[in-house]
Amino acid sequence: MNFDTIPRSDLPALLRRMPKAELHLHIEGSLEPELIFRLAQRNGVALAYPSVEALRAAYAFSDLQSFLDIYYAGASVLLEEADFFDMAWAYFERAAADNVVHAELFFDPQTHTARGVPMAFVVRGLHHACQRAHAEFGISSRLILCFLRHLSEEEAFATLEAALPYRQHFIGVGLDSSERGHPPEKFARVFARARELGFECVAHAGEEGPAAYIETALDVLQVRRIDHGVRCTESPALVERLARERVPLTVCPLSNVKLCVFDHLSQHNLPALLAAGLCVTVNSDDPAYFGGYVNQNFVELFAALPQLGAQEAWQLAANSFEASFVDDAQRARWRLALDEAFRAAGA
């Protein structure tokens, strides 16, 4: 199926309108300054910033760690089950406006349980938002529990065990936070335990860490998806492997620029990854901090890279369905809707 005849001037509208899945979204990273201040007031939490404007002005990051410092500060307002519901519901409202039909949300329980917030508040609040999003918007969703890699594997084990009473509400485990100095093999045993329990496994790798971290995530953690993965191009053999095995990469363009992985979107290697046959997807990562939700990532990326056209847009959306943790019948339904959107655009 070829859609290269669709004019470039029609692309922004088509990118916004096409159905898509979002597979790399940290729900705590969708916490907008306005909601942070509203929850802080509701919960009596004192913030270090005098206003919404002052907080937003602080979103100038030099690397991953400088972002994480303010990310964890923002999460301090999340104390009650209703707070987690409100945060996730705000994301789903934006996802619906972006024509997201499926979302797989990362959540970081250690960020909250370390402050005394019960695991039940975190999982139940998010789950209830997922249920409402399906009922009101028709968005299907999954939750993925992430371990903070700057903490110990023992703490990850404790987090997994604490979450097991709620295992029906999340489908997998992931690995996020500071990549440098925390290689995937640090968490080999807890990922083996998660696989024994039947959980899907994913991991951040190859964002600030080297291509070798991607290989270790695949070989030691046995993950089915790589989050970020843009540094895979340091190893031609790895690129060939990722293409051959159809290992999805959940790429986050605006995040990559905001955290100085690339200086500008025009330098992003996503076109090269696509051309190499990789199952690349476009996602928003931490959209409240990085300048835009998934449609903004698509529109700005395609504006900055003129070699990307309608055919690549279709491929990226199709990849997002292929990479989702759903059954083949559901993927097929989404692909039909995607094809219809593109045929209508080309009519």
C-alpha positions as CSV (number, residue, x, y, z in Angstrom):
1,M,0.0,0.0,0.0
2,N,1.6,3.3,-1.1
3,F,0.5,6.7,0.1
4,D,3.2,8.8,-1.4
5,T,0.7,10.7,-3.6
6,I,-0.8,12.4,-0.5
7,P,0.6,16.0,-0.7
8,R,2.9,17.2,2.0
9,S,0.6,20.1,2.8
10,D,-2.0,17.6,4.0
11,L,0.4,15.9,6.4
12,P,-0.2,17.9,9.6
13,A,-4.0,17.2,9.5
14,L,-3.5,13.6,8.6
15,L,-0.9,13.1,11.4
16,R,-3.4,14.4,13.9
17,R,-6.4,12.5,12.5
18,M,-4.8,9.1,12.0
19,P,-5.5,6.4,14.7
20,K,-2.4,5.6,16.7
21,A,-1.1,3.8,19.8
22,E,1.1,5.4,22.4
23,L,3.6,3.0,24.0
24,H,6.1,5.2,25.9
25,L,4.3,7.5,28.3
26,H,5.3,8.0,31.9
27,I,2.0,9.0,33.5
28,E,3.8,11.1,36.2
29,G,5.4,12.9,33.3
30,S,2.0,14.1,32.1
31,L,1.4,16.1,35.3
32,E,1.0,19.6,34.0
33,P,2.0,22.6,36.2
34,E,-1.6,23.7,36.6
35,L,-2.6,20.3,38.0
36,I,0.5,20.2,40.2
37,F,-0.6,23.4,41.8
38,R,-4.2,22.3,42.1
39,L,-3.2,19.0,43.8
40,A,-0.7,20.8,46.0
41,Q,-3.4,23.1,47.3
42,R,-5.8,20.2,47.8
43,N,-3.3,18.2,49.7
44,G,-1.5,21.0,51.6
45,V,1.8,20.4,49.9
46,A,4.3,23.4,49.8
47,L,6.0,23.8,46.5
48,A,9.4,25.4,45.8
49,Y,8.0,27.5,43.0
50,P,5.7,30.5,43.6
51,S,3.6,30.1,40.5
52,V,2.6,27.9,37.5
53,E,4.7,30.2,35.3
54,A,7.8,29.9,37.6
55,L,7.5,26.1,37.6
56,R,7.1,25.9,33.8
57,A,10.1,28.2,33.4
58,A,12.2,25.7,35.3
59,Y,11.7,23.1,32.5
60,A,15.1,23.7,30.9
61,F,17.1,20.6,31.1
62,S,20.7,19.8,30.3
63,D,20.4,16.0,30.6
64,L,18.2,13.2,31.9
65,Q,19.2,13.8,35.6
66,S,18.4,17.5,35.6
67,F,14.9,16.5,34.3
68,L,14.5,13.8,36.9
69,D,15.2,16.2,39.7
70,I,12.2,18.4,38.9
71,Y,10.1,15.3,37.8
72,Y,10.3,13.8,41.3
73,A,9.6,17.2,42.9
74,G,6.4,17.5,40.8
75,A,5.3,14.0,41.9
76,S,5.4,15.0,45.5
77,V,1.8,16.4,45.2
78,L,0.4,12.9,44.5
79,L,-0.8,11.5,47.8
80,E,-4.4,10.2,47.5
81,E,-6.0,7.7,45.1
82,A,-8.0,10.5,43.6
83,D,-4.8,12.3,42.7
84,F,-3.6,9.4,40.5
85,F,-7.0,9.2,38.9
86,D,-7.0,12.9,38.1
87,M,-3.6,12.8,36.6
88,A,-4.3,9.8,34.4
89,W,-7.7,11.2,33.4
90,A,-6.1,14.4,32.3
91,Y,-3.8,12.4,30.0
92,F,-6.6,10.4,28.6
93,E,-8.6,13.5,27.7
94,R,-5.6,14.7,25.7
95,A,-5.0,11.2,24.2
96,A,-8.6,11.2,22.9
97,A,-8.1,14.6,21.3
98,D,-5.0,13.2,19.6
99,N,-6.8,10.1,18.2
100,V,-4.9,7.7,20.4
101,V,-6.9,4.4,20.3
102,H,-4.5,2.5,22.7
103,A,-2.1,3.6,25.4
104,E,0.4,1.7,27.5
105,L,1.2,3.8,30.5
106,F,4.3,3.5,32.6
107,F,4.0,4.2,36.3
108,D,6.7,4.5,39.0
109,P,5.4,3.2,42.3
110,Q,8.7,3.7,44.1
111,T,8.4,7.4,43.6
112,H,5.3,7.3,45.7
113,T,5.7,4.4,48.1
114,A,9.0,6.0,49.3
115,R,6.8,8.9,50.5
116,G,4.4,6.7,52.3
117,V,1.8,6.5,49.6
118,P,0.1,3.0,49.6
119,M,0.6,0.9,46.5
120,A,-3.1,0.5,46.4
121,F,-3.7,4.2,45.9
122,V,-1.3,4.3,43.0
123,V,-2.6,1.3,41.1
124,R,-6.3,1.7,41.8
125,G,-6.4,5.4,40.9
126,L,-4.7,4.7,37.6
127,H,-6.8,1.7,36.9
128,H,-10.0,3.5,37.4
129,A,-8.9,6.2,35.0
130,C,-8.2,3.5,32.4
131,Q,-11.7,2.0,32.9
132,R,-13.3,5.4,32.4
133,A,-11.2,6.2,29.3
134,H,-12.5,2.9,27.8
135,A,-16.1,3.7,28.7
136,E,-16.1,7.3,27.6
137,F,-13.5,7.5,24.8
138,G,-13.2,3.9,23.6
139,I,-9.4,4.0,24.4
140,S,-8.0,0.7,25.4
141,S,-5.0,0.9,27.8
142,R,-2.5,-1.1,29.8
143,L,-0.4,-0.3,32.8
144,I,3.3,-1.2,33.0
145,L,5.1,-1.0,36.4
146,C,8.6,0.5,36.1
147,F,11.5,-0.1,38.4
148,L,13.7,2.9,39.2
149,R,17.2,1.9,38.0
150,H,19.1,4.2,40.3
151,L,17.7,2.2,43.2
152,S,18.8,-1.3,44.1
153,E,17.5,-4.6,42.7
154,E,16.4,-5.5,46.2
155,E,14.1,-2.5,46.2
156,A,12.8,-3.5,42.8
157,F,12.0,-7.0,44.2
158,A,10.2,-5.4,47.2
159,T,8.2,-3.2,44.8
160,L,7.2,-6.1,42.6
161,E,6.0,-8.2,45.6
162,A,4.0,-5.2,47.0
163,A,2.3,-4.8,43.7
164,L,1.3,-8.5,43.2
165,P,-2.0,-8.1,45.1
166,Y,-3.0,-5.8,42.2
167,R,-1.4,-7.8,39.4
168,Q,-4.7,-8.0,37.5
169,H,-4.4,-4.2,36.9
170,F,-0.9,-4.2,35.2
171,I,0.5,-6.3,32.4
172,G,4.2,-5.8,32.6
173,V,7.3,-4.4,34.1
174,G,9.8,-1.8,32.8
175,L,13.0,-0.1,33.7
176,D,13.4,3.7,33.8
177,S,15.2,6.6,35.5
178,S,18.9,7.4,35.3
179,E,20.5,5.2,32.6
180,R,24.1,6.1,33.0
181,G,25.9,3.8,35.4
182,H,22.9,1.5,35.8
183,P,23.2,-1.2,33.2
184,P,20.3,-3.5,32.5
185,E,22.1,-6.6,34.0
186,K,21.8,-4.9,37.5
187,F,18.1,-6.1,37.4
188,A,18.6,-9.5,35.8
189,R,17.0,-11.5,38.7
190,V,13.9,-9.3,39.2
191,F,13.2,-9.4,35.5
192,A,13.6,-13.2,35.6
193,R,11.0,-13.3,38.4
194,A,8.7,-11.0,36.4
195,R,8.9,-13.3,33.4
196,E,8.1,-16.3,35.7
197,L,5.0,-14.5,36.8
198,G,3.9,-14.0,33.2
199,F,4.5,-10.3,32.9
200,E,5.6,-8.6,29.7
201,C,9.0,-7.0,29.9
202,V,10.3,-3.8,28.5
203,A,13.3,-1.5,29.3
204,H,14.7,1.9,28.6
205,A,18.0,1.5,26.9
206,G,20.2,3.4,24.4
207,E,18.9,6.9,25.2
208,E,21.9,8.2,27.2
209,G,23.4,4.7,27.7
210,P,25.4,3.0,24.9
211,A,24.2,0.5,22.3
212,A,25.5,-2.3,24.5
213,Y,22.7,-1.5,27.0
214,I,20.2,-2.4,24.3
215,E,21.9,-5.7,23.7
216,T,22.0,-6.5,27.4
217,A,18.3,-5.6,27.8
218,L,17.5,-8.1,25.0
219,D,19.8,-10.9,26.1
220,V,19.8,-10.7,29.9
221,L,16.4,-9.1,30.7
222,Q,14.8,-10.7,27.6
223,V,12.6,-7.7,27.0
224,R,10.2,-7.6,24.1
225,R,10.4,-3.9,23.5
226,I,13.2,-1.3,23.8
227,D,12.2,2.2,25.1
228,H,14.1,4.9,23.2
229,G,16.9,2.8,21.6
230,V,18.1,5.6,19.3
231,R,21.8,4.9,20.0
232,C,21.4,1.5,18.4
233,T,23.0,3.0,15.3
234,E,26.4,2.9,17.1
235,S,26.3,-0.8,16.2
236,P,25.4,-1.8,12.7
237,A,25.1,-5.4,13.8
238,L,22.6,-4.4,16.4
239,V,20.6,-2.4,13.9
240,E,20.4,-5.5,11.7
241,R,19.3,-7.6,14.6
242,L,16.6,-5.2,15.7
243,A,15.3,-5.2,12.1
244,R,15.5,-9.0,11.7
245,E,13.8,-9.7,15.0
246,R,11.2,-6.9,14.7
247,V,12.1,-5.5,18.2
248,P,10.0,-2.4,18.6
249,L,11.7,0.9,19.6
250,T,9.5,3.4,21.4
251,V,11.1,6.6,20.2
252,C,10.3,10.0,21.8
253,P,11.5,12.8,19.5
254,L,10.7,16.0,21.5
255,S,12.1,14.3,24.6
256,N,15.3,13.5,22.8
257,V,15.8,17.1,21.9
258,K,14.8,18.5,25.3
259,L,17.3,16.2,27.0
260,C,20.0,17.0,24.5
261,V,20.3,13.5,22.9
262,F,19.9,15.4,19.6
263,D,20.5,19.1,19.3
264,H,17.6,19.6,16.9
265,L,14.8,17.5,15.5
266,S,16.3,18.0,12.0
267,Q,19.2,15.8,13.3
268,H,17.1,13.0,14.6
269,N,17.9,9.5,13.3
270,L,14.3,8.2,13.1
271,P,14.3,8.4,9.3
272,A,17.5,6.2,9.2
273,L,15.9,3.7,11.7
274,L,12.8,3.5,9.5
275,A,14.9,3.1,6.4
276,A,16.8,0.2,8.0
277,G,13.5,-1.6,8.5
278,L,13.1,-1.2,12.3
279,C,9.8,-1.2,14.1
280,V,10.0,2.4,15.2
281,T,7.1,4.2,17.0
282,V,6.6,7.8,18.0
283,N,5.6,8.7,21.6
284,S,5.6,11.6,24.0
285,D,7.6,10.2,27.0
286,D,7.0,13.0,29.6
287,P,4.8,15.4,27.6
288,A,4.2,18.0,30.4
289,Y,7.9,18.5,30.6
290,F,9.1,18.0,27.0
291,G,6.8,20.3,25.0
292,G,4.0,18.2,23.6
293,Y,1.8,15.1,23.5
294,V,2.0,12.5,20.8
295,N,0.4,14.5,18.0
296,Q,2.8,17.4,18.7
297,N,5.7,14.9,18.4
298,F,4.4,13.7,15.0
299,V,3.8,17.2,13.6
300,E,7.0,18.8,14.7
301,L,9.1,15.7,13.7
302,F,7.6,15.7,10.1
303,A,8.0,19.5,9.8
304,A,11.7,19.2,10.7
305,L,12.4,16.2,8.5
306,P,11.2,16.8,4.9
307,Q,12.2,13.2,3.9
308,L,9.3,12.0,6.0
309,G,6.0,11.8,4.1
310,A,2.6,10.1,4.2
311,Q,4.1,6.6,3.7
312,E,6.3,7.0,6.7
313,A,3.4,8.4,8.7
314,W,1.4,5.3,7.9
315,Q,4.3,3.0,8.7
316,L,4.8,4.6,12.1
317,A,1.2,4.3,13.1
318,A,1.1,0.7,11.8
319,N,4.2,0.0,13.8
320,S,2.6,1.3,17.0
321,F,-0.2,-1.3,16.6
322,E,2.3,-4.1,15.8
323,A,4.3,-3.2,19.0
324,S,1.2,-3.1,21.3
325,F,0.6,-5.8,23.8
326,V,-2.8,-6.8,22.4
327,D,-4.1,-9.7,20.3
328,D,-3.8,-10.0,16.6
329,A,-7.6,-9.4,16.1
330,Q,-7.4,-6.0,17.8
331,R,-4.3,-5.1,15.8
332,A,-6.2,-5.9,12.6
333,R,-9.1,-3.7,13.5
334,W,-6.8,-0.8,14.1
335,R,-5.0,-1.4,10.9
336,L,-8.3,-1.3,9.0
337,A,-9.1,2.1,10.6
338,L,-5.7,3.4,9.7
339,D,-5.9,2.3,6.1
340,E,-9.3,3.9,5.8
341,A,-8.0,7.2,7.2
342,F,-5.1,7.2,4.6
343,R,-7.3,6.2,1.7
344,A,-9.7,9.0,2.6
345,A,-6.8,11.5,2.6
346,G,-5.6,10.3,-0.8
347,A,-9.1,10.4,-2.4
